[in-house]
Amino acid sequence: MFRWMLLMLIAIPLLTGAVVGPAEAQSIDNRLRDIRVEGAQRIEADTVRSYMGIRRGDQINAGVLDKSLKALFATGMFADVNMRQVGRDVVVRVVENPIVNRIAFEGNKRISNEILNDEVKLRPRVVFTRARVQTDLQRIMDLYRRSGRFSAAVIPKVIQLPQNRVDLVFEISEGALTEIRKIAFVGNKHFEDGELREIIQTRETAWYRFLSSDDTYDPDRLTFDRELLRRHYLANGYADFRIVSAIAELIPDKSAFFVTFVVEEGKRYKFGKIDITTALKNLDAAELSDEQSIETGDWYNADEVEGLIGKLTDVIGVLGYAFVDIRPRVRRDRKARTIDVTFVVQEGPRVFVELLKISGNVRTVDKVIRREVMLIEGDAFNTSKLRRTRQRIRNLGFFERVEIENKAGSGRDKTIIDVSVKERSTGEISFGAGFSSSSGVLGDISIRERNLLGRGQDLRLGLQVGERQQQIDLSFTEPYFLDKSFSAGLDIFSKSSDLQSESSFDHQTIGFALRGGYRVTETLSQTWRYTLREDEIKDVASDASLAIKEQEGAFITSSIGQSLLYDQRDSRLNPTEGYFVEIKNTVAGLGGDSEYIRNELSGDKYYQIYERWILNMGAGVGYVFGLGEDIRIIDRFFLGGKSLRGFDDAGVGPRDRASGDSVGGNWFYRTTVGLTFPLGLPNEFGVRGRIFTDAGSLGENDSNFATLTDTASMRMSVGTGLLWDSPFGPVNIDFAKALLKEDFDETELVRFSFGARF
């Protein structure tokens, strides 16, 4: 027994040493002594070691080595990494990624090298990796798809060079434009497919759309089309409308898309009861009732609701309430198909503008944009003013894109207004050609910079040469003179006109004008103008009227005038709704040879009686009288041509029976009623028809010659015409018949004008 116990006491220490001793020895022997780097050329060995997750003295094991291997690959510097353990050393062998020597593009014709270079991220002297190449490849493909070329193919080609460098060449096959073969609508009952195709911006491909890209597939445009459809239905009473899907299917050969919109129109609603309630102290809702323009029983229109919110916000702001939140509370009666709208006026959050940020303007100085912003630091935030600010900046015409956002400020009661713009070219050199039945062939060239030196100033030099008219003029406009909301400008001009066919003389004028203008309100503006000019009546025909012969010669006119314009039109170029009224007054006699007062009043009203059916009613009157002397012929009024269709230029009014010369009148009036309508052609054709009737008269002449005839009777004409907004300029053709006229009036049946700029 004792012997067995003695043997066990001896064996236990021996067994323990056999198990523990070698592990301790292995732990000591496996500590990292050194890292040897092989294959590095440009990269220092210490740099390689710094990326590894192991250091001298650390234990070497498979997990640590695997982590170090992944860390080296993650740097993107190496094409291959091999790692092995040699005793207590780790040997790392690397194959460095090459350096990009040059990037080139081959086969691209539709997209320039400059644009492609801006799109890719790889650059010369940057480490080449396959992942970066694939990323740039995808960016180029996306660029071609955005331009409508879904069949484009791009192959990257790598050319090996000495010293571990490569040239990267993108071989591009652009392919044809991927057109929109067909646009279909599913679920529409109240509007036909053709009507809805006119609403959206995307178009089916056609031969006549060679100047447009709307018939090529663009996913962003398709998203915009969804919004256009939604607005159209909501503006026509379909408050439950929704778009189920908008799918673009690419045919197998990738040459065209089939686009399908699936919609649910829902029921059509009319406006029910319209009410305004207010939670603001000392503000009676009755004070706002005059601004309520929505009629019960009209078809529901979301645009009218939004417009009334803006109008009420402005009115309440004028009353001194800076923080206003107006929300429409809508109640649908699905059985009666009416929508009651209650505009709830309540106090909005007290938020102030903390900071105004402007970005994207490389050339345009900040103050040109800032002065159009209706909110500045410290102002109470106002959504309506923010909307008008966006429109005012767009109206400058200096930017392709204008985006305005209000972002959270440093506190809950502060907001940051972020204005982001993308500039467009504002320099122009244009050549023009045209023809009109009144002026003959015309040609002109002009050089213009609308944003001179990025300061918003407008400088233009123009030259016009025609069969019957030659003109050269230089104009400069400073929109904010002395940093005030006051525009100032200078015009220098020289003009020569052949008036032989109307009045048997030529007219030449040279001079300059100083002008200044300011905006009284958003819709009311006033302009003042001082003019100093020298006029010459020359080359008077031998058989001309004595009333013209007595005025032959040169004389100077010094005048000051003003115009007051109240403009409520939705567009100045192609108005569909609204009206304008303008008053002009001119006083001559501040020196010079002429003394008179000239007054004019004109206005037009536009109604959209149906989609693209625009009714226009306009009128104008004028009266000029001398201050102690007769009115010269060039200062009188003339009527006819564009101002009274169906009659020739200066075809109406006082005339010399012997010579047939028109001698003008001291007063006039004119009226017009017209209807412009579509002709059933696609909108992008830009062709419209119109019917019209014009009426007016011209009378009273200071000259007391027996040969003058002046009846002052009303003249009237009716007619029809075509308007074409062609890619080469506007084309107008009018056919008019004079119904009420005098025997001595000169009439015309057709009036044609065409103009183009290149």
Protein Blocks (a to p, Z undefined) as FASTA:
>chain_A
ZZmmmmmmmmmmmmmmmmmmmmmmmmmmmpcfbdcdehiaklcfklmmmmpccdehiacd
fklmmmmmmmmmmnopafbdcdddehjbccdddddddddfbdcdehiakbcfklmmmmpm
bdghiacdfklmmmmmmmmmmmmmmnopakbccdddddddehhiacddddddebpadddf
bacdehiakbcfklmmmmpmbdcddfklmmbcklpccfklmmmmmmmmmmmmmmnopamb
ccfbacddddfklpaccddddddebjaddddddddddfbehiafklmmmmpmbdghiacd
fklmmmmmmmmmmmmmmnopabdcddddddddfknopacdddddddddddddfbdcdehi
lklcfklmmmmpcbdehiacdfklmmmmmmmmmmnopafbdcddddddfbfkbccddddd
ddddfbdcdddddddfklopadddddddfbgghlopacdddddddfkbccdddddddfbg
ghiacddddddddddddfklmnopacddddddddddddfblmbccdddddddddddehia
fkbcfklmmmgccdddddddddddddfbfbfklccbdcddddddddehegcjbdcddddd
dddddddfbghiacdddddddddddehiacdfklmcceehjloghiaehkgccddfklop
aebjabdcdddddddddehiafklopacdddddddddehifbdcfkbccekpacdddddd
dddddfkbccdddddddfbdcfkbccdfbdcdddddZZ
